[in-house]
Amino acid sequence: MSVPASSASDARDENGRLLRELHGVTLAAIVEYLQARYGWNGLDERLRMNCFADNPSVKSTLTFLRRTPWARAKVEALYIETRTAELTKK
């Protein structure tokens, strides 16, 4: 009987938590990680949101994302995708 290979959706962080569950990860930490990884211009290219293009800051981005569920979902999905790729590459 063979053991199925773990899929990207089963990727876990350094603490063993499933990335797709975002357990213990704050929205601020997600935004800061993505901003450090891609920069504001890179985030705007990937997600096309004014909060990344028009005078961006962590504070204004967090305000927008907390009020806009569809935008928050896109940012969280990018975080999961990026972290999964980073952790499965190791």
C-alpha positions in Angstrom: 0.0 0.0 0.0 1.5 3.3 -1.0 1.3 6.5 1.0 -0.1 9.4 -1.1 2.3 12.3 -1.7 1.4 15.3 0.3 -0.3 17.9 -1.8 0.4 21.7 -1.8 -2.9 22.1 0.1 -1.3 20.1 3.0 1.8 22.4 3.3 2.7 23.3 6.8 4.6 26.1 8.3 7.6 25.9 10.6 5.3 25.1 13.6 3.5 22.3 11.8 0.3 24.2 11.2 -1.6 23.9 7.9 -0.9 27.1 5.9 -4.4 27.0 4.3 -5.9 27.5 7.8 -3.9 30.6 8.6 -4.0 29.6 12.2 -2.2 32.2 14.3 -1.3 34.4 11.4 -2.6 38.0 11.6 -3.7 40.0 8.7 -0.9 42.5 9.5 1.7 39.7 9.4 0.3 38.6 6.0 0.5 42.1 4.5 4.0 42.8 5.9 5.2 39.4 4.6 3.8 40.0 1.1 5.0 43.6 1.0 8.5 42.5 1.9 8.4 39.7 -0.6 6.9 41.5 -3.6 6.9 45.3 -2.7 3.8 47.5 -3.3 4.3 47.5 -7.1 4.5 43.7 -7.2 1.4 43.3 -5.1 -0.5 45.8 -7.4 0.7 43.8 -10.4 -0.5 40.5 -8.9 -3.8 41.6 -7.3 -4.7 45.0 -9.0 -6.0 46.8 -5.9 -5.8 50.6 -5.3 -4.6 50.0 -1.8 -1.3 48.8 -3.3 -1.1 51.4 -6.0 -2.3 54.7 -4.6 0.0 55.9 -1.7 0.2 52.5 -0.1 1.0 51.8 3.6 0.5 48.9 5.9 -2.1 50.8 7.9 -4.2 51.9 4.9 -4.0 48.5 3.4 -5.2 46.8 6.6 -8.1 49.3 6.9 -9.2 48.5 3.3 -8.8 44.7 3.7 -10.8 44.6 6.9 -13.7 46.4 5.3 -13.5 44.4 2.0 -14.0 40.7 2.3 -13.3 39.8 -1.3 -10.0 41.7 -1.3 -8.9 40.1 2.0 -9.7 36.7 0.5 -7.4 37.4 -2.5 -4.6 38.6 -0.2 -4.9 35.6 2.0 -4.9 33.3 -1.1 -1.7 34.9 -2.4 -0.1 34.5 1.0 -1.0 30.8 1.1 0.2 30.3 -2.4 3.5 32.1 -1.8 4.3 30.4 1.5 3.3 27.0 0.1 5.7 27.4 -2.8 8.4 28.6 -0.4 8.0 25.7 2.0 7.6 22.9 -0.6 10.7 24.2 -2.4 12.9 23.3 0.6 
